[in-house]
Amino acid sequence: MAKNTPVVVGGIAVGVIFFLLLPGWLKLLAIVAIIGIPAAGYLMLDPSQRRRLREQRRRRRIGP
């Protein structure tokens, strides 16, 4: 097991517990934040920074 695996599993468990305890409108707000924050961060990048990020992702792929 990797070093970060217990941390990831614990974070997911805490997230599921909080998700079950939150009221309906707060669940929706949490989902929007989880999707919206990374999307807003990506959109704030320059076109050259986006290009570099896409190139890094392409190099990490396995295969040709």
Secondary structure, 3 states (H helix, E strand, C coil): CCCCHHHHHHHHHHHHHHHHHCCHHHHHHHHHHHHHHHHHHHHCCCHHHHHHHHHHHHHHCCCC
